[in-house]
């Protein structure tokens, strides 16, 4: 499934100064695809909207950098796993997102740069004196990994 997201320059709660924006690379489009490497991967059974959710987060993160003549970004999400297992358990728990980011100049099929991203969420040490410990839920990991994947993509584009 392929979705193209035109990033609009609407204020989405992200404030950047004109000086900071001048240093940023400009982006026209972000295209997110989910293409799992493993045919046994079942993450889409649990997270059928991950492609749309990641596109939405990318649009939020890149909105201040929109330009009609900016870079085209393609994100290919290739793995959702739990400690290396691409076959998620009954609850759909996962802690790893992997994928590739391809950065292209408009009209050029060859990437200017491509970067592999691998993110893993981990819970911190618990306080032995705490009365109880509340571990983050699956949705917390999902939201945190989606957010951080978008932020890491932004960092890579800015680092060109």
GROMACS elastic network, one bead per residue, 0.5 to 0.9 nm:
[ bonds ]
;  ai    aj funct       b0    kb
    1    33     6  0.68517   500
    1    34     6  0.76085   500
    1    35     6  0.89690   500
    1    51     6  0.88002   500
    2    31     6  0.75978   500
    2    32     6  0.71882   500
    2    33     6  0.59419   500
    2    34     6  0.84775   500
    2    51     6  0.88956   500
    3    31     6  0.61436   500
    3    32     6  0.65063   500
    3    33     6  0.72704   500
    3    51     6  0.82389   500
    3    52     6  0.79772   500
    3    55     6  0.82965   500
    4    29     6  0.71764   500
    4    30     6  0.65946   500
    4    32     6  0.72754   500
    4    55     6  0.84941   500
    5    29     6  0.60248   500
    5    30     6  0.55738   500
    5    31     6  0.59677   500
    5    32     6  0.81634   500
    5    55     6  0.68052   500
    5    56     6  0.82414   500
    5    58     6  0.89380   500
    5    59     6  0.73450   500
    6    28     6  0.68009   500
    6    29     6  0.51333   500
    6    30     6  0.68322   500
    6    31     6  0.85983   500
    6    59     6  0.78296   500
    6    66     6  0.88757   500
    7    10     6  0.85719   500
    7    27     6  0.80768   500
    7    28     6  0.65613   500
    7    29     6  0.60897   500
    7    30     6  0.72622   500
    7    58     6  0.85192   500
    7    59     6  0.53657   500
    7    60     6  0.81462   500
    7    62     6  0.71136   500
    7    63     6  0.57764   500
    7    65     6  0.87557   500
    7    66     6  0.62161   500
    7    67     6  0.86318   500
    8    11     6  0.87789   500
    8    28     6  0.87960   500
    8    59     6  0.76010   500
    8    62     6  0.88472   500
    8    63     6  0.58539   500
    8    64     6  0.84021   500
    8    66     6  0.64925   500
    8    67     6  0.87573   500
    9    12     6  0.84992   500
    9    62     6  0.86727   500
    9    63     6  0.50441   500
    9    64     6  0.58502   500
    9    65     6  0.74802   500
    9    66     6  0.57599   500
    9    67     6  0.82771   500
   10    13     6  0.89770   500
   10    60     6  0.89441   500
   10    63     6  0.65786   500
   10    64     6  0.76671   500
   11    14     6  0.63762   500
   11    15     6  0.76316   500
   11    60     6  0.87197   500
   11    63     6  0.73812   500
   11    64     6  0.74190   500
   12    15     6  0.83377   500
   12    60     6  0.61464   500
   12    61     6  0.85956   500
   12    63     6  0.73773   500
   12    64     6  0.85716   500
   13    60     6  0.83833   500
   14    60     6  0.77699   500
   14    61     6  0.76501   500
   14    63     6  0.81156   500
   14    64     6  0.72388   500
   15    64     6  0.78065   500
   16    19     6  0.81764   500
   16    20     6  0.62438   500
   16    21     6  0.64138   500
   16    64     6  0.71528   500
   17    20     6  0.52242   500
   17    21     6  0.62872   500
   17    22     6  0.87002   500
   18    21     6  0.50573   500
   18    22     6  0.61387   500
   18    23     6  0.89035   500
   19    22     6  0.51996   500
   19    23     6  0.68200   500
   20    23     6  0.54583   500
   20    24     6  0.67020   500
   21    24     6  0.50622   500
   21    25     6  0.80205   500
   21    26     6  0.86309   500
   21    64     6  0.73819   500
   21    65     6  0.68241   500
   22    25     6  0.78969   500
   22    26     6  0.89689   500
   23   158     6  0.80681   500
   24    65     6  0.69399   500
   24   157     6  0.82577   500
   24   158     6  0.55941   500
   24   159     6  0.87428   500
   25    65     6  0.68817   500
   25    70     6  0.74230   500
   25    71     6  0.77691   500
   25   157     6  0.66643   500
   25   158     6  0.56753   500
   25   159     6  0.86098   500
   25   160     6  0.78743   500
   26    62     6  0.86037   500
   26    64     6  0.87049   500
   26    66     6  0.56936   500
   26    67     6  0.56733   500
   26    68     6  0.85515   500
   26    69     6  0.77066   500
   26    71     6  0.62189   500
   26   157     6  0.88181   500
   26   158     6  0.88584   500
   27    30     6  0.77693   500
   27    62     6  0.71965   500
   27    63     6  0.85609   500
   27    65     6  0.58257   500
   27    66     6  0.50249   500
   27    67     6  0.56924   500
   27    68     6  0.75135   500
   27    69     6  0.74508   500
   27    72     6  0.61401   500
   27    73     6  0.74347   500
   27   157     6  0.88031   500
   28    65     6  0.82297   500
   28    66     6  0.55218   500
   28    67     6  0.51890   500
   28    68     6  0.50818   500
   28    69     6  0.62144   500
   28    71     6  0.56050   500
   28    72     6  0.56790   500
   28    73     6  0.80249   500
   28   106     6  0.85402   500
   29    59     6  0.88576   500
   29    66     6  0.81836   500
   29    67     6  0.88674   500
   29    68     6  0.83643   500
   29    70     6  0.79061   500
   29    71     6  0.70570   500
   29    73     6  0.60503   500
   29    74     6  0.82355   500
   30    55     6  0.72966   500
   30    58     6  0.71850   500
   30    59     6  0.74654   500
   30    62     6  0.86334   500
   30    71     6  0.87725   500
   30    72     6  0.60791   500
   30    74     6  0.57956   500
   30    75     6  0.73980   500
   31    55     6  0.72007   500
   31    72     6  0.78961   500
   31    73     6  0.61741   500
   31    75     6  0.60908   500
   31    76     6  0.84058   500
   32    51     6  0.62403   500
   32    52     6  0.79446   500
   32    54     6  0.71965   500
   32    55     6  0.59308   500
   32    58     6  0.88308   500
   32    73     6  0.84176   500
   32    74     6  0.59043   500
   32    76     6  0.59809   500
   32    77     6  0.74661   500
   33    51     6  0.63379   500
   33    74     6  0.76981   500
   33    75     6  0.61746   500
   33    77     6  0.61454   500
   33    78     6  0.86071   500
   34    50     6  0.81260   500
   34    51     6  0.61894   500
   34    75     6  0.83511   500
   34    76     6  0.57568   500
   34    78     6  0.62080   500
   34    79     6  0.84296   500
   34    99     6  0.87582   500
   35    38     6  0.89447   500
   35    76     6  0.64482   500
   35    77     6  0.59977   500
   35    78     6  0.50809   500
   35    79     6  0.78860   500
   35    99     6  0.88911   500
   36    39     6  0.70269   500
   36    40     6  0.89406   500
   36    41     6  0.68417   500
   36    76     6  0.88365   500
   36    77     6  0.70023   500
   36    79     6  0.54693   500
   36    80     6  0.80419   500
   37    40     6  0.89076   500
   37    41     6  0.80319   500
   37    78     6  0.56992   500
   37    79     6  0.67140   500
   38    41     6  0.54513   500
   38    78     6  0.84653   500
   38    79     6  0.78942   500
   38    86     6  0.71975   500
   39    42     6  0.84178   500
   40    86     6  0.71214   500
   40    87     6  0.63811   500
   41    44     6  0.79147   500
   41    79     6  0.80052   500
   41    80     6  0.78871   500
   41    81     6  0.82715   500
   41    85     6  0.86600   500
   41    86     6  0.50233   500
   41    87     6  0.51487   500
   41    88     6  0.75409   500
   42    45     6  0.55189   500
   42    46     6  0.73848   500
   42    80     6  0.87677   500
   42    86     6  0.71374   500
   42    87     6  0.56459   500
   42    88     6  0.63265   500
   42    92     6  0.86221   500
   43    46     6  0.53551   500
   43    47     6  0.59018   500
   43    48     6  0.77358   500
   43    79     6  0.85905   500
   43    80     6  0.63363   500
   43    81     6  0.78028   500
   43    86     6  0.76438   500
   43    87     6  0.73861   500
   43    88     6  0.64901   500
   43    92     6  0.70207   500
   43    94     6  0.86243   500
   44    49     6  0.77670   500
   44    50     6  0.76604   500
   45    48     6  0.60141   500
   45    92     6  0.83903   500
   46    49     6  0.88944   500
   46    88     6  0.86989   500
   46    91     6  0.81973   500
   46    92     6  0.57517   500
   46    93     6  0.89204   500
   47    50     6  0.55324   500
   47    51     6  0.88209   500
   47    92     6  0.82775   500
   48    51     6  0.76749   500
   48    52     6  0.87891   500
   49    52     6  0.53478   500
   49    53     6  0.59936   500
   49    54     6  0.85552   500
   50    54     6  0.59326   500
   50    55     6  0.83872   500
   50   146     6  0.83808   500
   51    54     6  0.53148   500
   51    55     6  0.61827   500
   51    56     6  0.86416   500
   51    77     6  0.82586   500
   52    55     6  0.50088   500
   52    56     6  0.60702   500
   52    57     6  0.85891   500
   53    56     6  0.51257   500
   53    57     6  0.62459   500
   53    58     6  0.86037   500
   53   146     6  0.75808   500
   54    57     6  0.50658   500
   54    58     6  0.60394   500
   54    59     6  0.85402   500
   54   146     6  0.59124   500
   54   147     6  0.79284   500
   54   149     6  0.81893   500
   54   150     6  0.72368   500
   55    58     6  0.50008   500
   55    59     6  0.61211   500
   55    60     6  0.86850   500
   55   150     6  0.86847   500
   56    59     6  0.50929   500
   56    60     6  0.63882   500
   56    61     6  0.87787   500
   57    60     6  0.50971   500
   57    61     6  0.62310   500
   57    62     6  0.86041   500
   57   146     6  0.71639   500
   57   147     6  0.64799   500
   57   150     6  0.63468   500
   57   151     6  0.89733   500
   58    61     6  0.50977   500
   58    62     6  0.59403   500
   58    63     6  0.81716   500
   58   146     6  0.89586   500
   58   147     6  0.83334   500
   58   149     6  0.86612   500
   58   150     6  0.52761   500
   58   151     6  0.80597   500
   58   153     6  0.83478   500
   58   154     6  0.83795   500
   59    62     6  0.53111   500
   59    63     6  0.56156   500
   59   150     6  0.88895   500
   60    63     6  0.53998   500
   60    64     6  0.82817   500
   60   150     6  0.88933   500
   61    64     6  0.75122   500
   61    65     6  0.86222   500
   61   147     6  0.87517   500
   61   150     6  0.66775   500
   61   151     6  0.68451   500
   61   154     6  0.72107   500
   62    65     6  0.54133   500
   62    66     6  0.67099   500
   62   150     6  0.86288   500
   62   154     6  0.70275   500
   63    66     6  0.55479   500
   65    70     6  0.84486   500
   66    69     6  0.86731   500
   66    70     6  0.70345   500
   67    70     6  0.50664   500
   67    71     6  0.83847   500
   68    71     6  0.86935   500
   69    72     6  0.89431   500
   69   105     6  0.85936   500
   69   106     6  0.71038   500
   70   105     6  0.72368   500
   70   106     6  0.72122   500
   71   103     6  0.65678   500
   71   104     6  0.56294   500
   71   106     6  0.60686   500
   71   157     6  0.89018   500
   72   102     6  0.82590   500
   72   103     6  0.60282   500
   72   104     6  0.51785   500
   72   105     6  0.61545   500
   72   106     6  0.61367   500
   73   101     6  0.69586   500
   73   102     6  0.57284   500
   73   104     6  0.63096   500
   73   105     6  0.88081   500
   73   157     6  0.87042   500
   74   100     6  0.81073   500
   74   101     6  0.57906   500
   74   102     6  0.50368   500
   74   103     6  0.65706   500
   74   104     6  0.81361   500
   75    99     6  0.70684   500
   75   100     6  0.57715   500
   75   102     6  0.63559   500
   75   103     6  0.88144   500
   75   153     6  0.84767   500
   76    98     6  0.87004   500
   76    99     6  0.53677   500
   76   100     6  0.51465   500
   76   101     6  0.64377   500
   76   102     6  0.81782   500
   77    80     6  0.81231   500
   77    97     6  0.74853   500
   77    98     6  0.60628   500
   77   100     6  0.65029   500
   77   101     6  0.86260   500
   78    97     6  0.78490   500
   78    98     6  0.57014   500
   78   100     6  0.74910   500
   79    86     6  0.71366   500
   79    96     6  0.75643   500
   79    97     6  0.56821   500
   79    99     6  0.65635   500
   79   118     6  0.89645   500
   80    84     6  0.87119   500
   80    85     6  0.85592   500
   80    86     6  0.63135   500
   80    87     6  0.88767   500
   80    88     6  0.85074   500
   80    94     6  0.66963   500
   80    95     6  0.76327   500
   80    96     6  0.56064   500
   80    98     6  0.66422   500
   81    84     6  0.55026   500
   81    85     6  0.52101   500
   81    87     6  0.70582   500
   81    88     6  0.66405   500
   81    93     6  0.82087   500
   81    94     6  0.52042   500
   81    95     6  0.62867   500
   81    96     6  0.51780   500
   81    97     6  0.68198   500
   81    98     6  0.86515   500
   82    85     6  0.51664   500
   82    86     6  0.66730   500
   82    87     6  0.80183   500
   82    88     6  0.65916   500
   82    89     6  0.86017   500
   82    92     6  0.88590   500
   82    93     6  0.66198   500
   82    95     6  0.51416   500
   82    96     6  0.61290   500
   83    86     6  0.85341   500
   83    94     6  0.75335   500
   83    95     6  0.67370   500
   83    96     6  0.70782   500
   83   120     6  0.85784   500
   84    87     6  0.89839   500
   84    95     6  0.89549   500
   84    96     6  0.77392   500
   85    88     6  0.67305   500
   85    94     6  0.87515   500
   86    94     6  0.87855   500
   87    92     6  0.88726   500
   88    91     6  0.76331   500
   88    92     6  0.52354   500
   88    93     6  0.63798   500
   88    94     6  0.68799   500
   89    92     6  0.53403   500
   89    93     6  0.65708   500
   89    94     6  0.86833   500
   90    93     6  0.79445   500
   91   138     6  0.82856   500
   92   138     6  0.76649   500
   93   137     6  0.86890   500
   93   138     6  0.57167   500
   93   139     6  0.89036   500
   93   141     6  0.85509   500
   93   142     6  0.89302   500
   94    97     6  0.83920   500
   94   121     6  0.86547   500
   94   138     6  0.73350   500
   94   141     6  0.75892   500
   94   142     6  0.79169   500
   95   119     6  0.80965   500
   95   120     6  0.54270   500
   95   121     6  0.50799   500
   95   122     6  0.70909   500
   95   138     6  0.87287   500
   95   141     6  0.66710   500
   95   142     6  0.80297   500
   95   145     6  0.79893   500
   96   118     6  0.71597   500
   96   119     6  0.55531   500
   96   121     6  0.64742   500
   96   145     6  0.77673   500
   97   117     6  0.79805   500
   97   118     6  0.58624   500
   97   119     6  0.52822   500
   97   120     6  0.65814   500
   97   121     6  0.88621   500
   97   145     6  0.69546   500
   97   146     6  0.83348   500
   97   149     6  0.78838   500
   98   116     6  0.74600   500
   98   117     6  0.55686   500
   98   119     6  0.63370   500
   98   120     6  0.86896   500
   98   149     6  0.87673   500
   99   115     6  0.85014   500
   99   116     6  0.58372   500
   99   117     6  0.53866   500
   99   118     6  0.66310   500
  100   114     6  0.68709   500
  100   115     6  0.56199   500
  100   117     6  0.59179   500
  100   118     6  0.87418   500
  101   113     6  0.82031   500
  101   114     6  0.54820   500
  101   115     6  0.51940   500
  101   116     6  0.63794   500
  101   117     6  0.74522   500
  101   153     6  0.68724   500
  101   156     6  0.85237   500
  102   110     6  0.89787   500
  102   111     6  0.58846   500
  102   112     6  0.77197   500
  102   113     6  0.60926   500
  102   115     6  0.66813   500
  102   116     6  0.89378   500
  103   110     6  0.86856   500
  103   111     6  0.52943   500
  103   112     6  0.56107   500
  103   113     6  0.53213   500
  103   114     6  0.61486   500
  103   115     6  0.86197   500
  103   157     6  0.73497   500
  104   107     6  0.81243   500
  104   108     6  0.64133   500
  104   109     6  0.69119   500
  104   110     6  0.65191   500
  104   112     6  0.52353   500
  104   113     6  0.72041   500
  104   114     6  0.88656   500
  105   108     6  0.55969   500
  105   109     6  0.80350   500
  105   110     6  0.82154   500
  105   111     6  0.72950   500
  105   112     6  0.68185   500
  106   109     6  0.81368   500
  108   111     6  0.74135   500
  108   112     6  0.88483   500
  110   113     6  0.86392   500
  111   114     6  0.64603   500
  112   160     6  0.87375   500
  113   157     6  0.87443   500
  113   160     6  0.79089   500
  115   153     6  0.86436   500
  115   156     6  0.75682   500
  117   149     6  0.76937   500
  117   152     6  0.77777   500
  117   153     6  0.81385   500
  118   149     6  0.84839   500
  119   145     6  0.70675   500
  119   148     6  0.79418   500
  119   149     6  0.72262   500
  120   145     6  0.76679   500
  121   141     6  0.66995   500
  121   144     6  0.79418   500
  121   145     6  0.69824   500
  122   141     6  0.86980   500
  123   126     6  0.85386   500
  123   135     6  0.73897   500
  123   136     6  0.76122   500
  125   128     6  0.88984   500
  126   129     6  0.86718   500
  126   130     6  0.77473   500
  126   133     6  0.68144   500
  127   130     6  0.53549   500
  127   131     6  0.89295   500
  127   132     6  0.89395   500
  127   133     6  0.79566   500
  128   131     6  0.83864   500
  129   132     6  0.86320   500
  130   133     6  0.67122   500
  134   137     6  0.87781   500
  136   139     6  0.80435   500
  136   140     6  0.57944   500
  136   141     6  0.70036   500
  137   140     6  0.51664   500
  137   141     6  0.66234   500
  137   142     6  0.87329   500
  138   141     6  0.52414   500
  138   142     6  0.61635   500
  138   143     6  0.86998   500
  139   143     6  0.60400   500
  139   144     6  0.83926   500
  140   143     6  0.52827   500
  140   144     6  0.60215   500
  140   145     6  0.84940   500
  141   144     6  0.51050   500
  141   145     6  0.59645   500
  141   146     6  0.84490   500
  142   145     6  0.53589   500
  142   146     6  0.61430   500
  142   147     6  0.85658   500
  143   146     6  0.52078   500
  143   147     6  0.60660   500
  143   148     6  0.85353   500
  144   147     6  0.51742   500
  144   148     6  0.60624   500
  144   149     6  0.84898   500
  145   148     6  0.50883   500
  145   149     6  0.59053   500
  145   150     6  0.85411   500
  146   149     6  0.52006   500
  146   150     6  0.63694   500
  146   151     6  0.87347   500
  147   150     6  0.53324   500
  147   151     6  0.62979   500
  147   152     6  0.87315   500
  148   152     6  0.59777   500
  148   153     6  0.84256   500
  149   152     6  0.51666   500
  149   153     6  0.61749   500
  149   154     6  0.86823   500
  150   153     6  0.51031   500
  150   154     6  0.63136   500
  150   155     6  0.87540   500
  151   154     6  0.50328   500
  151   155     6  0.62432   500
  151   156     6  0.87344   500
  152   156     6  0.62481   500
  152   157     6  0.87079   500
  153   156     6  0.51675   500
  153   157     6  0.63435   500
  153   158     6  0.86845   500
  154   157     6  0.51711   500
  154   158     6  0.61449   500
  154   159     6  0.85329   500
  155   158     6  0.51386   500
  155   159     6  0.60834   500
  156   159     6  0.50281   500
  156   160     6  0.67989   500
  157   160     6  0.56611   500
